[in-house]
Amino acid sequence: MSENSKYNWNLKDIFKDKNEFKKAENELKELFEEIKKYQGILCDSSDNLYNCYKLYEDALKIYEKVYSYGMMTYHLDMSNQESIKLYKEVESLGADFGIAISFIIPEITYSDETKIQNYIKNDDRLKRYSRDIKDILKKKIHVLSKEQENLLANLSETISAPENTFDMLTNVEFKFGNLTDENGEEKELTDHNYTLYLKSQNQDVRKQAFNLMYKKYSEFINTITEIYITNVKSTAKIAKLRNYKSSIEEAVINDDASIKVYESLIKAINENMSVNYKFLKLKKKMLKLPEMHMYDLYVNPFEQAKDEITFEQAKQEVLNALGIMGEEYTNKLKEAFDNNWIDIFAKPNKMGGAYSTGVYGVHPFVLTNFVNSKRDVSTIAHELGHSMHSYYSNSNQTIIDANYTIMVAEVASTVNEILLSSYQIEHEEDKQKKAELLYELLEMIRATLFRQAMFAEFEKIIHEKVENEIMLSSDDLNDIYYKLNEKYFGKDVLIDEQIKYEWARIPHFYSDFYVYKYCTGVSSAIIIAKNILDKKPGYVEKYIEMLKQGCTKKSIDLLKIVNVDLESTDTYKTAIDFYNEKIDELEELCK
């Protein structure tokens, strides 16, 4: 396949050749030196503040191109020595950039706030940067003295030690042993293939994988408890040092959310647990199991032989499904497909998985590893959701205001997934395949909304106990987690004793209070997709307006543009109602 094939990236959209890349790299280094000249005098005048921010903005525009070019060149062939060197080069530039601008936040923070506000009020040029400057000032209450901040910065490696130790222990040291697969062959169980074995149609294979996995975690449960509790204590102490009431308050404020968002989510889930039980009961019936264990939850009872689909068919299916978004949106998708925004096929030494990256001043780029499966169609729709979000945001905001938060990052991508799924279900004539598609949609909601809410509730309980100085043993953590499983899965699932160790293998628990954002994201996406599918007048335009905002508004305020209030339990109840409707559809289909 030629380099200029329509199925490969055209990185010449960023830089025509290596000479242009080198020129940008040198220009960037010069900008770093210019920025540094304002250290110590940044807030002496509005001229200084504006000039420094202007240089910072110019540097950001070039850096995003330089970094993206280096990263994507590397990802196309991760064995190529020149590509490796190029990527290390742009990573090093990133570190230099961080050093060059490191004085900006502290100098604004420790300056006289009234003086800075007057600069913004009286100098029209600073309006362009006012959102960023005001955000720095708002966080002033949580910034420590220069000496304390420096001390914490120097301790950063020590603070991240629990996560690094957990990763090393579970990813490198753990060996889970061998199982016998569906073909009678002995295979090694790893963390990577564990989920694949849980999806096996053979219950004995699923059981073997489950038992092997948690046997290993049970052997090291005291060590992992110590690692995790140390991480929680560290997070709690830093939150207290920074004048937050709790570690959860620090997390939600940094997410542009609130405690009310977290509490409303948990409350709504707990009040509507019966809907999850309803799906689990139907699942047990469809799997034809006398008793359903924890290791039976991931099997799709309707799954048939994998459908082969060409990329051109996948492209058309995505365009058809997302046609409901209107002509402007669809034309931009066509541009992405037809103008080398996507590097499509799996190739030797290419980066695995899939992602979308927005390159400011150019266009978004998508990496996929298409292997002609139906699942790949959903991946394309998902990543193009990110791309369209980046396209609208980058086209309408400055580079400083274009980067949307993690809180809303997965909304646009999941909206596309739901629109695609709804289109596929509606247009599938084969009853078995329709059931398979419905089941997959339900599983996505169960796993993203209810399962992640269970994780979020576990985190909240543990952090609160630690902050109240309650000593916790491994037995305590196991017991708390086991009881949550009983509550979330109900009487139609046999809650195997080994599941009490599952908390110990969740890496997201070391990124404190991250998982609840999966729940808020899927709930928002369901409401948005439902309104689009219902063809609510003017709603698509509202949604696109939201995508254009970047980070100019707080995440919870951004979502209010599309009638999603994350602080209200009604939001999560609406998402659960959609889940309930789809359960009824599947039940009716299976009669």
N, C-alpha and C positions, 0 to 999 in steps of 0.2 A: 504494500500500500504506500503510495507516494506521500511525501511530507506535506504536500498541499492538498491532500485529500479532504473532501468535505466532512469526513468523519474524525479529523484530527484538529487540535487547536492550531490557530494561526497566531503565534506569539509575536509576529511582526506587527500586529495591531498595537503592541506596547512599545517595542523598539524595532526599527527596521533591520538593524544589525548590531554586532557586538560593539562597534565604534560608538553608536548612538547610546548604547547602554553605559559604556565607559565615560562618555561625556556627562551623562546624567549623574553617574556615581561621583565624579569629580566636583560637579556643581553642588551636589548634596554636602560633600565634605566642606566646601567653602561656606555654605549656609550654616553648618554647625559652628564654625568659627565666628561667624557674624552674630549668631544667637548668643554665644558665650560672652560677647562684649557687654551684654546688658546685665550680667550677673552682678548683684550688689547695688545696681542703680535702676532696676526694673520699674519700681513704683515711685521714682523721684519725679516723674512727670507723665502726663497722658501721652505725650509724644513717644517716650521710651516704651510705655506699655503697648501702644499701637504698633510701633516699629518692630518690637520683638515678636508680637503675635503675628504680624504680617510675614515675617521671616519664618516663623514656626509653621504657618499655613502653607507657604511655598515649599518648605522642606517636606511636609507631610505628603503633598501632591507628588513630589518626585520619589519620595521613599516608598510610597504605596506601589508605584510602577516598578521601581528597582527590586523591591522585595518580592513582589508577585512574579516578576520575570525569572528571578533566581530560583524561587520555590517551585514554580511550575516546570521549569526546565529540568530541575532535579527529579520531580515526580514522574516525568515521562520516561526516565531511565535512571533508576536509583543505583545502578551498578557503574554508570559512566563516571570516571574519575574527574573529568572536567566539570561535569554537572555538580558533583559533590563539592568540589572546590568553590564553584560559583555560589552554591547555597550557603556554605560556611562564610563566604565573603559577605553576602547580604545579611546573614545573621549577625556578623560582627558589626556591620553598619548600624543595625538595629540597636545594639548595645551602645554604640557611640552616640546615637541619636538620644537614647535615654539619658546618658551622661550630660549631653549638651543642654537638654531642657530641664534637668533635675532641679534647678533653682526656681523655676517659675511658680510652682504650687506653693513651696515654703515662703517665698518672698511676698506673694499676694496674701497668703494666710496670715503672716505675722505683721503685715502692714496695717496702717490705720484704715479701718473699713469705711469710714465716712469719706475719706479722701478718695478711695477707689470708686465708691458709688458716685461721687461728684465728677470723677473723670468720665464715667459711663454716661452720666446725665448731660454733661456739657460738651463732650467730644463725639460728634456723630459717627466718626470713623470707627469708634469702639463698639457701636451697636452690633457690628458683625460678629464680635467676640463676646458680647455681653452674657450670653447664656452660659458659656464655659466659665467666665470669670465669676459670675454670680453663684454657680454651683460650687466653686472652690470656697467662696465666702460662707455659703450655707454649711459646709462641712467643717468650718473653723472650730466649732465647739468640740469636735471629735479629734482634732489634731493636737498632738502633744508638743512639748517644747522641742527646739532643734536638737538638743542633746538627747532627749528621750527617743525622738524619731530616729536619730542616728544609731542609737543603741539597738532599737528594734530592727532596723535595717541590717545591722551586723549580726543579729541573732536569727535572721530569716531562715538560714539553712538548718539551724537547730530546731526552730519552730516547725519546719516542714518534715522533720525527722520521722514522726509517726507514720505519715503517709508513705514516705520513701521506704521505711522498714517494712510496712505492710505489703507494698508492691514487690519488694525484693523477696520476701518470705513466700508470698502466694504465687507469684509469677515465675520465680526462678527456683526456689528451694522445693516447692511442693511437687511431689510425684504421686499421682492418684492410683496408679496401677493399671491393669489391663481388664478389658471386658470382652465378651464374645458377641460379635455383632449379628445382624439378621442372616448373614451368609455363613455363619459358623466360624468366622475368622476372628482371631485374637487381635484386638486393637488397643492401643494405649489411649486412656482417657486423659484429655487435657481441658483446661479452662475454655479453650477456643472451640472444641468440638462437643462440649457438654450439652449445649442447647440443641445441637443437631440430633444427638442421641435421645434427648427428651421428646423430640418430635417423631421419633421412630414409631411405626405402626405396630411394632413388636413390644408388648408390655414388659417382657423379661429384660430386653435391652434397656428400656427406660429405667426399670428398677435397679439394674446393675449400676448404671451411671449415677443414679441418685444416691445409692448406698456407698459407692466408692468415694464420691465427692464429699459427702458429709462425714464419712469415717475419718478422712484426713483432717477436716476442720475440727472434728471433735477432739482429735489428738493434740491440737494446738490451741484449743479454745481459751485456756488461761492466758497464754502469751498474747493472743489477738485481743482479748479483753483489756489487758494492760496497755497495749498499743492504742486501742480505740479510746479508752477512758483518758489517757494522757492527751490525746488529740482534743477531746472535748474540753478538758480542763484548760488547755492552752488557749483555745478559742474563747472560753468564758473569761479568762483572766485578761486577755487583750481587749475584749469588749468592755470590761469594767474599767480598764485603764483609759480607754477612749471615751469614757462618759456615756456609754450606752447602758440601758437598764438591764439588758440581757444579750446573749449572743444571737438569739433569734431577732431581736430588734435591729442589731447591726446588719444582719444578713438581709432583712426585708428592706431596710432603708437603702442599702447599697444596690438593691434590685429595683429601686423606684417603686416599691410596693409598700405594704404596711402590715402590722400585726393582724389587723382585721381581715386582710386577704387570706392569711394562713388559717386563722380560726374559722372563718366562714367556710372555707374548703373542707376542713375536717368535720365541722358541724353538719354540713349538707351531705357528706358521704355517709356519716354515721346514721343520719336520719333516713337515708334511702338505701341502706344495705340490702334490703329485701330484693331490690332489682338485680343486684349481683347474684344473690342466691338463686333467683329465677333462671339466670343464664347458666349457672353451674348445674342446676337440676336438669335443665335441657341438655347440657353437655354430657352429663352422665347417661342420660337416656340415649343420646345419639351415638355414644361410644359403646353402648350395650354392655356396660360393666356392672356386675353385681355390687361392687364397691369401687369408688373412684378415689385413688390415692393422689398425693401431691405431685407425684411424677407422671400422672396421666393428664395433667392440665394443658399441656402444650401441643397435643395431637389434634390435627384437623381431620375429623372423621370422614369428610367428603373429598379429601385430597386424592386426585387421580394421578396418572402419569403426567409428568411435567409438560406443559404446552410449549411448543417451539414457536417463537414469534420473531420475525425479522425486525431490524431497527426501523425500517420504513413503516412497517405496520404499527410499531410502538409509537412512532412519531405521530402518525395519523390519529391513533387512539387518544393520545394526550391532547392534540389540537381539537379533536371533536369534543372531548370531555370538558375542556376549558373554554370552548367557544362561548359558553354562557357568560364569560367575563367581558364580552364585548369585543368590538373590532380592534380598538387600540391595543388592548392587552394581547389579543391573538396575533396581530401583526408583529408585535415585538417578539412573541414566541417563535414565529416563523423566521424572523431575523436571527434568533439564537440558533435555530436548527440549520439554517442555510448559510450562515456566515462564520462558521468555525468557532462558535462560543463553547462548543462541547467536544471534549476528547472522549470518544464513545467506547471503543472496544478494549477488552482486556488484552494486554500485551506483555511479553516477558520483561521483568524488572520494573514495570509500571507500578506506581503507588496503588495499593488496594483500596477497596471501599468506594465512597463517593463523597464529593463535597461541592459547594459553590463558593466562589470568592469574588467579591465585587472589586474591580480595579477602577478607582475614581479617575474620571477624565477619559476612560477607554470604554469598557463595558464589562459585565460580569463574565466569568469563565466557570464552566462546570466540568468536573471530572467524574466519569462513571466507568464501570467495568462490565459492559453489556455482554451477557452470555446467552441471549435469546430466550430468557425465561420471563414469565408473566410478572414476577416480582421486580424485574428490571424496569418495567413500565412505570410502576409506582415510584421507584427510585428517581426516574427522570422527572416525573411530575413534581415530586418532593423538592428536588434540587432546583428546578426551575421556579418553584415558589420563592426560594431564597433569592434567586437571581432577579426575579421581578421586583422583589422588595428592595434589593440593592439598586436596581436600575432606577426605580422611582425616587428613592431616597437620595441617591447620588446626583440625579438630574435636577433636584429641587432644593438641595441644601449645600452649604459650604462643606468642605471635607471635615471640618471640626464638628459640625452638627449632623453629619450624615449617618454616623454609626449608631444604629439602633441597639437597644440593650438585649441581653439574654432573655429577659422577661417576655419580649415580643418576638424574638428571633425565630422561634419554631411555629409561630402562628400561621404565617403565609404559606409555609411549606406543608403544614398539616391540612390547611384549607384545600390546597391542590390535591392532596391525597384523598380527602373525603369526596371532593367533586369527581375525581377519577373513579373512585370506588362506586359511587352512586350511579355514574354513567355506565360502568361495566355491568353492574347488577341489573340495571334497567334494560340494557340491550342484550343481555345473555339469554338465549332461548333454551339452552340445555339446562334442565332442572337441577342436575347434580352440580354442574359448574356454577350455577347461580347460588346454590346453597354454600358451595365452597367460598365464593366471594363474600357472601353475607357473613359467614362464619369468621373469615379473616378480618373483616371490618369490626365485628363484635370483639374479637380477641385483641385487636389494637386498642379499642376503648377500654376493655377490662384491664389490660396490662399497663396502659398509660394513665388511666384515671384511678381505678381502684387499687391496683398493686402499688403504684407510686404514692398514693395517699396513705397506704399502710406504712410504707417506708417513712413518709413525712411525719406520721403520728409517732412512730418509734423514735425518731430523732428528737422530736419535741419532748417526749417523756424523759428520755435519757439526759438531755441537756438541762431540763428543769431540775431533775434530781441531783445532778452534779453541781449545779449552781446553788442548790439548797444544802450542799455539803452532805448529801446522803451517800454513804459508801456503797458501791455496787460490785458484786462479784460476778463471775461468769454465769453462775446459776441464776442470778437476778436478771441479767440481760437475756438469757435463754428463756426464762419464764415469761418475761414481758413480751418477747417476740412470739413465743408459742401462743400466748393468749390472744394476741392481735390476729394471728392466723385463724384461730377459732372464730373470732368475731367477724373477720372479713370473708371467710370461706363457708361458714355455716355447716349445717348437718348433712348435706349431700356429699361432702368431701371428707374422707378419712384423713385427719390431720396427723400424718406420720410423725413420730417423735423426733426423727432426725431433722425436721424442718426448723427446729428451735435453734439450729446452728447457722441457718441461712444468713442472718444478719451479719455474720462474721465474714462473708465473702462479697459484701456490697461495697465496691470501691468508692461509690458516690458519697458514702457516709464521711469520707475524709475531705469532701468539699461541702462543708456544713450547710445544711438547708438549701441544697441545690434541687433535690428531687421534686419538691412541691411545684416547681416551675413547669414540669412535664404536665402536671394536672391542670394548672391554670392555662397552659398553652393549648392542650387538647380541648378543654372546655370552651375557650374563646373560639377556636377553629370550628368546632361543631356549630356554635351559634351563628358564626359568620357564614359558613357553608350552607347551613339550613336556610338562612335568609336569602342567600343568592339562589339556591335551588327553588325556593318559593317565589322567586322573581319579585321580591319586595321592591316597589318603585323607588328609584334613586339610590338603592342600597349599594350596588356595585361601585357607583361614583363615590359614595361615602367611604367605602373600603379602600379604594385607590387613593383617596385623599389621605387616609390614615397612613398608607404605605409611603407617601411622599414626605412625611413629617420628620423622618430620621429620629433624632433624640431631642428635638426642640421642645417637646412636652414630656412630662413624666409618663412612664409606661401605662400606669392605670388610667391616666387622663387620655392618652392616645386611644386606648381601647374603648373609651366612652364615646368616641367619634362614631364607632360602629355599634353603639348600644350594648356594650359589654361592660358590666360593672363588677370587677373582681372582688369588691368588698361585700357584695350581696350574695347571700346563699342561693338566690333565685338563678344566678348564672350557672351554678353547678347543678342545680335541679333541672334546668332546661337541658343541659348536656346529658344528664341521667335519663330524662324523658326520651331523648333521641335514642339512647342505648336501649331503653325499654321497647320503643317502637320497632327497632330492628330485631329484637328478640322475638317479638310477636310475628314479624314477617318471616323469620326463619322457621318458627314453630308451625305457621300456616303452610309454608312451602313443604314441610316434611310430613304433613298429614297424609 
